[in-house]
């Protein structure tokens, strides 16, 4: 990756259901190519798969559990992100253009087909750890 940056940071603006804007700092590090981080000024940092973002942009929804993206049908240029850790739930509305730009910058840094996962090896590792 000589000549390319190892990481990127992008400031995003999202809206809460109340309409109040919230700044979200998206961070991506090429040394951990499968992970995308969203940080908030007040609140935790959320980690999720870069593929989850790509799937949401391509299909309009993605995710199960703590991190989910979906559309609501009222805005084709918007995508909701739902973060739910079981005790706190946050819904954020993003402009699809901003998320598409972020995904393109990530793909430029580390192409999506760069790191296939050997699921058999991952299962062996989990078994070795007793999980």
N, C-alpha and C positions, 0 to 999 in steps of 0.2 A: 504494500500500500504506500510505497514511497511517493511523496508529493501530494498525498491526500491527507486531509485532516483525520484524526482518529475518533473525533467525537463532534457532535453538534448539539446546539441548544437553540430552541426556538420559542419565542413568547407567543402564546395564543390567548385570545379573548373568548370566553364562553359566557353564556347567560344562565343564571339560575332561573327556575320556574317563575320567580317573582319579576324577572326582567332585569335584575341587578347584574352588572357585568363583573366577571371574576377573571383575574389573570392566572393563566396556567403556564408553567414553564415545562416544556417538553425537552427531555434529554435522551440522547442516544449515544452509545459508546460502541465503537467497532470491535473493541476487545470482548464485548458481551453481546454479540450480534443478534440474538433472538429477543432481547429485552428492550422495551420502551418504558421510560419513566415519565410520569406526570407529577409535578410538584406544585404545591399551593403555598401562597404566602402564609396563610393560617391554616394549618392542617397537615396531614401526613403526605408522604410521597407514595404514589401508587405505581407498582410495577406490573406490566402485562406484556404479552407477546406482540411483537411488531406485526405478526401475521393476523392477529385479531383486528388490528386497525385496517389492514389491507382487505380482509374479508368483509368488514363492515362497509368499507367504501365500495366494494364490488357488489355486495348483495343487499345492502341496506340494513342488515342486522348481523350481529355476531356476539358470541359469548354466552356463558352460563355461569351463574354464581355471582362472585364478587364484582366482576367487571363485565358490563354488557353495553353494546351499542345497538341503537335501533332508531328507526324513523317513526314518525307518528302520522304520516300522511298529509299533514297540513302544510309542510314545507319541504319541497324536494331538494332544496339547497342547504338543508340542515340535517344534523345527525345528533341524537341524544347519546350521552355517555352516562350510564348509571353505575355508581360506585357504592357498594353495599357490603360492609364488613360484619353484618349481623346485629350491630348495635347502632351504627350510624349509616345513613343513606343520603347520598348526594346525587342530584340530577343536574347535568350540565348540557347546554345546547351549543353546539359548535357549527360554524359555517363549513360546509363540505369542502369549499375551495381551500380553506386554511389547512384542513386535515390532509387533503390531497397534496398540497405543497409539501407538508411535512413528510408524507410517505414517499414522495419523489426524491426529496433530499436524503432520506434514509437509504433508499434504493441506489442512489448515486454513490453514496459512501460505501455501502456494502450491498451488492446485488442480492435479491431475494433468493436466488438459487445457489448461493455461496456455501451454505452450510447445511447439507442434508443431515437429518437426524438418524442415527442408527438405533432404532427403537429396541432391537434385541439387546444391544450393549447396554442401553439405559435400563432395561428390565433386569439384566444381570447385576448391574451396579446396585439397584434398589434391593434386590434379593440379598446381596452381600451385606448390605446395611441393615438387613432384617425388616425392611419395609414392604 
